[in-house]
Amino acid sequence: MTKTIHAIYKQGMLRPLEPIEGIKENTEVEITISVGDVGPSHILKFAGILSDDEANRMILTVEEEFERIDMNEWKD
């Protein structure tokens, strides 16, 4: 089984930010660490540019286009 969880490193220990489903207590696991960008999201610079109506239309457009994607097209 492979799971991706988000955790915080504090006082020498990794602490999950949310409960981990499907892993029993005292189960030995292997961890791969990837340190993400800890700064504010780059997309925040666009906050407030669109009106609520424009933002809702953009979300609808993205959702409609996503439904048109053929996931089998990406397989080798």
C-alpha positions in Angstrom: 0.0 0.0 0.0 1.2 3.5 -0.8 -0.1 6.6 1.0 0.8 10.3 0.8 0.4 12.2 4.0 1.3 15.6 5.2 3.2 16.0 8.4 5.2 18.5 10.3 8.6 18.0 11.7 8.8 19.1 15.3 11.1 18.3 18.2 12.8 15.5 16.2 9.6 13.7 15.2 7.3 13.7 12.2 3.7 14.3 13.2 0.9 13.7 10.7 -1.4 16.6 10.2 -4.4 14.3 9.9 -5.3 10.8 11.0 -3.8 8.0 8.9 -6.4 5.5 7.8 -5.6 1.9 7.1 -2.4 1.5 9.2 -2.6 -0.4 12.5 -0.8 0.9 15.6 2.9 -0.2 15.8 3.1 -1.0 12.1 6.5 -0.5 10.7 6.4 1.8 7.6 9.0 3.2 5.1 8.9 6.9 4.7 10.1 9.0 1.8 10.4 12.7 2.6 9.7 15.5 0.2 10.1 19.0 1.5 7.6 21.4 -0.2 7.6 25.1 -0.7 7.0 26.5 2.8 6.3 30.0 1.6 2.9 31.4 0.5 1.4 29.9 -2.6 2.4 31.7 -5.8 -1.3 31.8 -6.9 -2.1 34.1 -4.0 -0.8 37.1 -6.0 -3.9 36.7 -8.2 -6.4 36.8 -5.2 -9.1 39.4 -5.7 -8.4 40.1 -9.4 -11.6 38.3 -10.5 -15.1 39.1 -9.4 -17.1 36.2 -7.8 -19.0 35.8 -11.0 -15.9 35.6 -13.1 -14.3 33.1 -10.7 -17.4 30.9 -10.7 -17.5 31.0 -14.6 -13.8 30.0 -14.6 -14.3 27.1 -12.2 -17.2 25.9 -14.4 -15.1 26.1 -17.5 -12.3 24.1 -15.9 -14.7 21.4 -14.6 -16.3 21.1 -18.1 -12.9 20.8 -19.8 -11.7 18.3 -17.3 -14.6 16.1 -18.0 -13.6 16.1 -21.7 -10.2 14.6 -21.0 -9.7 11.0 -22.1 -7.5 9.5 -19.3 -6.7 6.5 -21.6 -5.1 8.9 -24.0 -2.2 9.4 -21.6 -1.4 5.7 -21.1 1.5 4.1 -23.0 
